[in-house]
Amino acid sequence: MNTLRRIVALAVKELLAILKDKKSRVVLIGPPIAQLLVFGYAATFDLDNIPVAVYNEDRSAPSRELVARLTGSVHFDIVGHLDHDAQIAPLIDNKGALMVLHLGPQFSEYLKRGKTASVQLIVDGRNSNTALLALGYLRTILTDFNIDWSRQNGLPGPPASLQIRPWYNENLVSRWFIVPGIVGLLSLVITTIVTGLSVAREREAGTFDQLLVTPMRPVEILAGKSIPGILIGLIEGSFILLVVIFWFEVPLRGSLGALYLGLFFFLLSAVGIGLMISSLAVTQQQGILGAFLFLVPAVILSGFATPIANMPEIVQQLTWINPMRYFMVILRGVFLEGDSFGLLYNQYWPMAIIAIVTLSLAGWLFRNRMN
């Protein structure tokens, strides 16, 4: 009972120290909101209002229909209609347009004869990712035009056509994929920084020696410093979840309990890593640098933005010790796939093992620093 009271007293003292410190309050409130808005609105794989110029030498009904489909798409913005070839190069060179669609003078004639009517597309390839996405949108428009033209004119359709039925993300909105991951990203950042500064703050304030002469054992001090990080992480994570669901309108299809169980194990492992950093750091500046030294690789190797399967084999092996890797699976599984406890069991126990190992190492480092 005395042990529990000492742990609770230290946890309350740690929470008060964080909340009374103006810099700590700013770190807890400002960056999460700013990063949530930046990632929520700016981090997207969708392209809208792609600048396109049209060079239509045919000017027949079929060519005008194809251009009209382009104009009516939310992805494209017609920035000009060209009259001759010499206008193309300056437009692409000066980034006035990402693409130039060129329809030759015999476009409609070839269509009416049932021949292949070539369409030239000149693309600015300086940003290859953007160019590939834009090409995908245009291919979809051209495929729909071909199918409709064949039906209207009694011509045989394409030998094979792709019928797309997306699962889990029906409209293929990239925000539904990215925004749930922000819950893990920001929870990891806040929890790691808060716990990474805990012991270093005591050393800078000169209260660390006072803590050592108390009747508390190292494991009790460790537990008392873990609780505030977990509580703050749960509160921050809950707030971000509410924003994701009600502001960004990402559907939550799975079990909320399964999500919170994953969040708890994730925060526990993050606290262990943060306390390891804090045990090694002498100053708060060292604690912050140590936290970011861990955070950047953790985010990159989590599958947050790029698939783990596309990484080199040796890098893929490193991701197994990254708790954020497992929490990304839980977040996207609960939000988009409707996963429950049973389906996520294989994501829980690796985070629990990481938490046990990191907390044990933090305790060992803490005892060594006390001796």
C-alpha positions as CSV (number, residue, x, y, z in Angstrom):
1,M,0.0,0.0,0.0
2,N,2.9,2.4,0.9
3,T,4.5,1.5,-2.4
4,L,1.3,2.4,-4.3
5,R,1.0,5.7,-2.4
6,R,4.6,6.6,-3.2
7,I,4.2,5.8,-6.9
8,V,1.0,7.9,-7.1
9,A,2.6,10.8,-5.2
10,L,5.5,10.8,-7.7
11,A,3.2,10.6,-10.7
12,V,1.1,13.5,-9.4
13,K,4.3,15.5,-8.7
14,E,5.5,14.7,-12.3
15,L,2.2,15.8,-13.8
16,L,2.2,19.1,-11.9
17,A,5.8,19.7,-12.9
18,I,4.8,19.3,-16.6
19,L,1.7,21.3,-16.4
20,K,3.2,24.2,-14.4
21,D,6.1,24.5,-16.9
22,K,5.1,27.0,-19.6
23,K,7.4,25.3,-22.2
24,S,6.0,21.9,-21.4
25,R,2.4,23.1,-21.9
26,V,3.3,24.7,-25.2
27,V,4.9,21.4,-26.3
28,L,1.8,19.4,-25.3
29,I,-0.8,21.7,-26.9
30,G,0.7,23.6,-29.8
31,P,2.7,21.1,-31.9
32,P,0.1,18.4,-31.9
33,I,-2.7,20.7,-33.2
34,A,-0.4,22.3,-35.8
35,Q,0.9,18.9,-37.0
36,L,-2.6,17.4,-37.1
37,L,-3.8,20.2,-39.4
38,V,-0.7,20.2,-41.5
39,F,-0.7,16.4,-42.0
40,G,-4.5,16.2,-42.3
41,Y,-4.7,18.8,-45.1
42,A,-1.2,18.8,-46.7
43,A,-0.2,15.2,-46.6
44,T,-2.3,13.7,-49.4
45,F,-1.6,11.6,-52.5
46,D,-4.6,13.0,-54.3
47,L,-4.1,15.6,-57.0
48,D,-6.7,18.3,-57.8
49,N,-6.6,21.2,-60.3
50,I,-3.7,19.7,-62.4
51,P,-2.8,22.4,-65.0
52,V,-3.4,21.0,-68.5
53,A,-3.2,22.7,-71.9
54,V,-5.1,21.4,-74.9
55,Y,-3.9,21.5,-78.5
56,N,-6.9,20.3,-80.5
57,E,-6.2,20.2,-84.2
58,D,-9.3,18.2,-85.0
59,R,-12.0,20.4,-83.4
60,S,-14.7,17.8,-84.2
61,A,-17.5,16.6,-82.0
62,P,-15.6,13.5,-80.7
63,S,-12.5,15.6,-79.8
64,R,-14.6,18.3,-78.1
65,E,-16.3,15.5,-76.1
66,L,-13.0,14.2,-74.9
67,V,-11.8,17.7,-73.9
68,A,-15.1,18.3,-72.1
69,R,-14.6,15.2,-70.0
70,L,-11.2,16.6,-69.1
71,T,-12.7,19.9,-68.2
72,G,-15.4,18.3,-66.1
73,S,-13.0,16.4,-64.0
74,V,-12.1,17.7,-60.5
75,H,-8.5,16.6,-61.1
76,F,-7.8,18.8,-64.1
77,D,-7.8,22.5,-64.7
78,I,-7.6,23.6,-68.4
79,V,-5.1,26.5,-68.4
80,G,-5.1,27.2,-72.1
81,H,-6.0,26.1,-75.7
82,L,-3.0,26.1,-78.0
83,D,-2.9,26.9,-81.7
84,H,0.5,25.7,-82.9
85,D,3.4,23.5,-81.9
86,A,5.7,26.3,-80.9
87,Q,3.5,27.1,-77.8
88,I,4.1,23.7,-76.2
89,A,7.8,23.9,-75.2
90,P,7.6,27.3,-73.4
91,L,4.5,26.2,-71.5
92,I,6.1,23.1,-70.1
93,D,9.5,24.8,-69.5
94,N,8.0,27.6,-67.5
95,K,5.7,25.2,-65.5
96,G,2.6,26.8,-67.0
97,A,1.1,23.4,-67.4
98,L,2.0,19.9,-66.1
99,M,0.7,18.3,-69.3
100,V,-0.3,19.2,-72.9
101,L,-2.9,17.0,-74.6
102,H,-2.5,17.0,-78.4
103,L,-5.3,15.7,-80.6
104,G,-4.2,15.4,-84.2
105,P,-6.2,16.6,-87.2
106,Q,-7.4,13.0,-88.1
107,F,-8.5,12.0,-84.6
108,S,-12.2,11.8,-85.3
109,E,-11.7,10.3,-88.8
110,Y,-9.8,7.4,-87.4
111,L,-12.4,6.8,-84.7
112,K,-15.2,6.7,-87.3
113,R,-13.3,4.1,-89.3
114,G,-12.7,2.0,-86.3
115,K,-9.0,2.5,-86.3
116,T,-6.7,3.5,-83.4
117,A,-6.8,7.2,-83.0
118,S,-3.5,8.2,-81.3
119,V,-3.5,11.0,-78.6
120,Q,-0.2,12.6,-77.8
121,L,0.4,13.6,-74.2
122,I,3.4,15.7,-73.3
123,V,4.2,15.5,-69.6
124,D,6.5,17.5,-67.3
125,G,8.5,14.7,-65.7
126,R,10.5,16.7,-63.3
127,N,8.3,15.5,-60.5
128,S,7.9,11.9,-61.5
129,N,5.4,11.0,-58.7
130,T,3.0,13.8,-59.6
131,A,3.4,13.0,-63.3
132,L,2.5,9.3,-62.7
133,L,-0.6,10.2,-60.7
134,A,-1.8,12.6,-63.3
135,L,-1.3,10.0,-66.0
136,G,-3.4,7.6,-64.1
137,Y,-6.3,10.1,-63.9
138,L,-6.0,10.8,-67.6
139,R,-5.9,7.1,-68.5
140,T,-9.2,6.6,-66.6
141,I,-10.9,9.4,-68.6
142,L,-9.6,8.1,-71.9
143,T,-10.7,4.5,-71.1
144,D,-14.2,5.7,-70.2
145,F,-14.3,7.7,-73.4
146,N,-13.3,4.7,-75.5
147,I,-16.0,2.4,-73.9
148,D,-18.7,5.0,-74.4
149,W,-17.7,5.8,-78.0
150,S,-17.8,2.1,-78.9
151,R,-21.3,1.6,-77.4
152,Q,-22.7,4.7,-79.1
153,N,-21.4,3.8,-82.5
154,G,-22.1,0.0,-82.4
155,L,-18.4,-0.8,-82.5
156,P,-16.8,-3.7,-80.6
157,G,-15.5,-2.5,-77.2
158,P,-12.0,-3.0,-75.9
159,P,-11.0,-6.7,-75.8
160,A,-10.7,-6.4,-72.0
161,S,-11.9,-3.8,-69.6
162,L,-11.1,-3.3,-66.0
163,Q,-14.0,-3.2,-63.6
164,I,-12.8,-1.6,-60.4
165,R,-14.4,-2.1,-57.0
166,P,-12.3,-0.7,-54.2
167,W,-12.7,-2.3,-50.7
168,Y,-12.3,-0.5,-47.4
169,N,-11.8,2.9,-49.1
170,E,-14.5,3.1,-51.7
171,N,-13.6,6.5,-53.1
172,L,-9.8,5.9,-52.8
173,V,-9.4,9.0,-50.6
174,S,-5.7,9.1,-49.6
175,R,-6.6,11.1,-46.5
176,W,-8.4,8.0,-45.1
177,F,-5.1,6.2,-45.3
178,I,-2.8,9.0,-43.9
179,V,-4.9,10.7,-41.2
180,P,-5.4,7.6,-38.9
181,G,-1.6,7.2,-38.9
182,I,-1.3,10.7,-37.4
183,V,-2.8,9.3,-34.1
184,G,0.2,7.0,-33.8
185,L,2.7,9.7,-35.0
186,L,1.7,12.4,-32.6
187,S,1.1,10.1,-29.6
188,L,4.6,8.7,-30.1
189,V,6.1,12.2,-30.4
190,I,4.4,13.6,-27.3
191,T,5.0,10.5,-25.1
192,T,8.6,10.1,-26.0
193,I,9.4,13.8,-25.5
194,V,7.6,14.0,-22.1
195,T,9.2,10.9,-20.7
196,G,12.6,11.7,-22.4
197,L,12.8,14.9,-20.4
198,S,11.5,13.6,-17.0
199,V,14.8,12.6,-15.4
200,A,16.9,15.2,-17.3
201,R,14.6,17.9,-15.9
202,E,15.2,16.6,-12.4
203,R,19.0,16.8,-12.9
204,E,18.8,20.4,-14.3
205,A,16.5,21.5,-11.4
206,G,18.8,19.9,-8.8
207,T,16.0,17.7,-7.4
208,F,17.4,14.5,-8.7
209,D,19.7,14.0,-5.6
210,Q,16.7,14.7,-3.4
211,L,14.8,11.9,-5.2
212,L,17.6,9.5,-4.6
213,V,17.5,9.9,-0.8
214,T,13.8,9.2,-0.5
215,P,12.7,5.7,0.5
216,M,11.5,5.0,-3.0
217,R,13.2,2.1,-4.9
218,P,14.3,2.6,-8.5
219,V,11.4,0.5,-9.8
220,E,8.9,2.8,-7.9
221,I,10.6,5.9,-9.4
222,L,10.4,4.3,-12.8
223,A,6.7,3.5,-12.4
224,G,5.9,7.0,-11.1
225,K,7.6,8.6,-14.1
226,S,5.8,6.2,-16.5
227,I,2.3,7.0,-15.4
228,P,2.2,10.7,-16.5
229,G,3.5,9.8,-20.0
230,I,0.9,7.1,-20.5
231,L,-1.9,9.4,-19.2
232,I,-0.8,12.3,-21.4
233,G,-0.5,10.0,-24.4
234,L,-4.0,8.6,-23.8
235,I,-5.5,12.1,-23.5
236,E,-3.6,13.4,-26.6
237,G,-4.5,10.3,-28.5
238,S,-8.2,10.5,-27.6
239,F,-8.3,14.2,-28.7
240,I,-6.6,13.3,-32.0
241,L,-9.1,10.4,-32.5
242,L,-12.0,12.8,-32.0
243,V,-10.6,15.2,-34.6
244,V,-9.9,12.3,-37.1
245,I,-13.5,11.0,-36.8
246,F,-15.5,14.1,-36.5
247,W,-13.4,16.8,-38.3
248,F,-11.8,14.8,-41.1
249,E,-14.7,12.3,-41.2
250,V,-12.6,9.1,-41.5
251,P,-14.9,6.2,-40.7
252,L,-14.2,4.1,-37.6
253,R,-15.5,0.7,-38.5
254,G,-13.8,-1.6,-36.0
255,S,-13.7,-2.0,-32.2
256,L,-12.9,1.1,-30.2
257,G,-11.7,-1.2,-27.3
258,A,-9.3,-3.0,-29.6
259,L,-7.9,0.4,-30.7
260,Y,-7.4,1.6,-27.1
261,L,-5.7,-1.7,-26.1
262,G,-3.3,-1.2,-29.0
263,L,-2.8,2.5,-27.9
264,F,-2.0,1.4,-24.4
265,F,0.7,-1.1,-25.4
266,F,2.0,1.4,-27.9
267,L,2.3,4.1,-25.2
268,L,3.9,1.6,-22.8
269,S,6.6,0.8,-25.3
270,A,7.1,4.5,-26.1
271,V,7.4,5.3,-22.4
272,G,10.1,2.6,-22.1
273,I,12.1,4.1,-24.9
274,G,11.6,7.6,-23.5
275,L,12.8,6.6,-20.1
276,M,15.8,4.9,-21.6
277,I,16.7,8.2,-23.3
278,S,16.0,10.2,-20.1
279,S,18.2,7.9,-18.1
280,L,21.1,8.6,-20.4
281,A,20.5,12.3,-20.9
282,V,22.1,14.8,-18.5
283,T,20.3,17.9,-19.8
284,Q,16.9,18.5,-21.3
285,Q,18.5,19.5,-24.5
286,Q,20.2,16.1,-24.7
287,G,16.8,14.5,-23.9
288,I,15.1,16.3,-26.8
289,L,17.9,15.4,-29.2
290,G,17.8,11.8,-28.1
291,A,14.1,11.7,-28.6
292,F,14.3,13.0,-32.1
293,L,17.2,10.7,-32.9
294,F,14.7,7.9,-32.3
295,L,11.5,9.5,-33.7
296,V,12.7,10.1,-37.2
297,P,13.7,6.5,-38.0
298,A,10.7,5.2,-36.1
299,V,8.3,7.2,-38.3
300,I,10.1,6.3,-41.6
301,L,10.3,2.6,-40.7
302,S,6.6,2.4,-39.6
303,G,4.9,2.2,-42.9
304,F,3.2,5.6,-42.2
305,A,4.0,7.0,-45.7
306,T,5.8,4.3,-47.7
307,P,5.1,0.5,-47.7
308,I,7.5,-1.6,-45.6
309,A,7.5,-4.2,-48.4
310,N,9.2,-1.8,-50.7
311,M,12.2,-1.3,-48.4
312,P,15.4,-3.2,-48.7
313,E,15.4,-6.6,-46.8
314,I,17.8,-5.5,-44.1
315,V,15.7,-2.4,-43.4
316,Q,12.6,-4.5,-43.2
317,Q,14.2,-6.6,-40.5
318,L,14.8,-3.4,-38.5
319,T,11.1,-2.5,-38.5
320,W,10.3,-5.5,-36.3
321,I,11.7,-3.7,-33.3
322,N,9.7,-0.5,-34.1
323,P,6.5,-0.3,-32.0
324,M,5.0,2.2,-34.4
325,R,5.0,-0.5,-37.2
326,Y,2.5,-2.6,-35.2
327,F,0.3,0.4,-34.2
328,M,0.0,1.5,-37.8
329,V,-1.5,-1.9,-38.6
330,I,-3.9,-1.6,-35.7
331,L,-5.0,2.0,-36.6
332,R,-5.7,1.3,-40.2
333,G,-7.2,-2.1,-39.4
334,V,-9.7,-0.6,-36.9
335,F,-10.5,2.5,-39.0
336,L,-10.8,1.0,-42.5
337,E,-11.1,-2.8,-42.2
338,G,-13.3,-3.1,-39.1
339,D,-10.8,-5.2,-37.1
340,S,-11.5,-6.5,-33.6
341,F,-9.4,-8.0,-30.8
342,G,-8.9,-11.4,-32.4
343,L,-7.6,-10.1,-35.7
344,L,-5.1,-7.8,-34.0
345,Y,-3.7,-10.2,-31.5
346,N,-0.5,-10.6,-33.5
347,Q,0.1,-6.8,-33.2
348,Y,-0.4,-6.6,-29.5
349,W,2.2,-9.0,-28.1
350,P,5.2,-7.6,-30.1
351,M,4.5,-4.2,-28.6
352,A,4.1,-5.8,-25.1
353,I,7.5,-7.4,-25.5
354,I,9.1,-4.2,-26.7
355,A,7.6,-2.4,-23.6
356,I,8.9,-5.1,-21.2
357,V,12.4,-4.9,-22.8
358,T,12.7,-1.1,-22.9
359,L,11.3,-0.6,-19.4
360,S,13.7,-3.2,-18.0
361,L,16.6,-1.6,-19.8
362,A,15.5,1.8,-18.5
363,G,15.3,0.4,-14.9
364,W,18.8,-1.1,-15.3
365,L,20.2,2.2,-16.6
366,F,18.4,4.1,-13.9
367,R,19.9,1.9,-11.1
368,N,23.4,2.2,-12.7
369,R,23.1,6.0,-12.7
370,M,22.0,6.0,-9.1
371,N,25.0,4.0,-8.0
